[in-house]
Amino acid sequence: MSTARLFPRARRWRRVLLIASTSGAAALLAAAGAAAVIGGSAAAGSAAFGGGAVAVISFTTLALVDWSDRRAPGWTMRLFLVGFAVKVVGLVLLAAAVPPADWLQPGWAIGAGIGTLVVWQTAQIFSFASMRLPIEPQPERPAD
């Protein structure tokens, strides 16, 4: 199914946000479901926590880009790049700085987090690639 058929009324970055969020949520649910079947409720909770952390941070950064597209379009790509860097650094810091709870099974949390991130980023790239962004050349400055 092409991304053009998903969320037909959404435009530009809102479409990217909706497609990536839907894909990330599906990956999160699949990981938590697989963890529940294979490892039980603690594994499912761990997978939900890891994938959920990725989904929340990813959603927040992409929602900021969508907001910028509507309010300050000139800043959109800058915020997209900064948001991506903040997302990656934030996830690494979260994993390194926050000690795991007793119930958390790190393997499931990390696996679900990575799986959710890969699916999210893939959906984001494909939906971004289908955007039609206007490219306006900058006027040349006269030589001094």
ABEGO torsion letter per residue (X at the ends): XBAAABGAABBEAAAAAAAAAAAAAAAAAAAAAAAAAAAEAAAAAAAAAAAAAAAAAAAAAAAAAAAAAAABAAAAAAAAAAAAAAAAAAAAAAAAABBBBAABBAAAAAAAAAAAAAAAAAAAAAAAAABBBBBBBBBBBBBX
